[in-house]
Amino acid sequence: QVQLVESGGGLVQAGGSLRLSCAASGSIFSYNTMGWYRQAPGLQRELVAVITRGGFTVYGDSVKGRFTISRDNAKNTVYLQMNSLEPEDTAVYYCRGDKSPSFTYWGQGTQVIVSS
C-alpha cells in the first residue's frame, strides 16, 4: 500500500521558517514527480512546489524565492524548506506523488499556521 506521510507542520511567527517532510513507503524513484500543495480555508488546493525524478523543480508564484523543495533518495523523503513565512502561507500542506497521470497519491496533510 502506497503511503505518503507528512510531518513538520506547526505554529510559527511571521518571518520564521519551517521544514516539512514527506516520507514515502517505497522508493521515491517510482514517482515521476513529487510535490507539495496547500489548501487554506475556503480556497482551492494550489501548487506550492514540485520536483521531478530528475531533480527539475517548479514553484508557485507566491512562494518563489522563499521555499525550496528537495529530495533525499536514500531516505525516500521529499522536503519543503519554508523561509520568510507570511500569514498568507497558513494552510494545510499536502504531499503528492504521481507515478503516472492515472496514479496520484496524497498524504494526509500537515497544518501550518503563521501568526502575524
C-alpha positions in Angstrom: 0.0 0.0 0.0 1.4 3.3 -1.1 1.7 5.8 1.8 2.9 9.4 1.9 3.3 10.7 5.4 3.9 14.4 6.1 5.4 15.9 9.2 6.9 19.2 10.3 4.0 21.5 10.4 3.2 23.8 13.3 2.8 27.3 14.5 5.4 29.9 13.6 5.6 33.7 13.7 5.8 35.7 10.5 9.3 35.8 9.2 10.1 32.4 10.6 11.0 29.1 9.0 9.7 25.5 8.9 10.8 22.4 7.1 8.2 19.9 6.0 9.0 16.3 5.3 7.1 13.8 3.2 8.2 10.2 3.8 7.2 7.6 1.1 6.5 4.0 1.9 8.6 2.9 -1.1 11.2 4.3 -3.3 10.6 7.8 -4.5 12.2 6.8 -7.8 8.9 5.2 -8.6 7.3 8.6 -8.8 7.6 10.7 -11.9 7.1 13.8 -9.8 6.6 14.6 -6.1 5.3 17.8 -4.8 3.7 20.0 -2.2 0.3 21.5 -2.4 -1.6 23.6 0.1 -5.2 24.4 0.9 -6.4 27.3 3.0 -9.9 27.5 4.4 -12.4 28.4 1.7 -9.8 28.3 -1.1 -8.9 25.7 -3.7 -5.8 23.5 -3.3 -2.9 25.1 -5.0 0.6 24.1 -6.2 3.4 25.0 -3.9 6.4 23.2 -5.4 7.1 20.1 -7.5 10.3 18.1 -8.1 10.7 15.6 -10.9 12.7 12.3 -10.7 15.5 14.1 -12.5 15.5 17.0 -10.0 13.8 19.6 -12.1 11.7 22.0 -9.9 8.7 24.2 -10.3 7.3 26.7 -7.8 4.1 28.5 -7.3 4.5 32.2 -7.9 3.6 33.1 -4.3 6.5 31.1 -2.8 9.3 31.6 -5.3 12.4 32.7 -3.6 11.2 31.7 -0.2 10.5 28.0 -0.4 12.8 25.2 -1.6 11.8 21.7 -2.4 14.4 18.9 -2.3 14.6 15.2 -2.1 16.7 12.6 -0.3 16.6 9.4 -2.4 18.3 7.4 0.3 15.6 8.3 2.8 12.8 8.2 0.3 11.8 11.6 1.6 10.9 14.9 0.0 11.4 18.2 1.9 9.9 21.6 1.7 12.1 24.3 3.3 9.9 27.3 4.0 11.6 30.6 4.9 10.3 34.1 5.4 6.9 32.7 6.2 3.9 35.0 5.9 0.4 34.8 7.4 -0.9 34.1 3.9 1.1 30.8 4.0 -1.3 29.5 6.6 -2.8 26.3 5.2 -2.9 22.5 5.3 0.1 21.3 3.3 -0.2 18.1 1.4 2.4 15.9 -0.2 1.6 14.4 -3.6 3.2 11.7 -5.6 2.5 11.0 -9.3 3.5 7.7 -10.8 1.5 8.4 -13.9 -1.5 10.5 -14.8 -3.7 7.7 -13.6 -1.9 7.0 -10.3 -1.7 10.0 -8.0 -1.2 9.7 -4.3 -1.8 12.1 -1.5 -0.7 12.3 2.1 -3.0 13.2 5.0 -1.7 16.8 5.3 0.1 18.8 7.9 -1.2 22.1 9.3 1.0 25.2 9.1 -0.1 28.3 10.9 1.8 31.6 10.6 0.9 34.2 13.1 1.4 37.9 12.4 
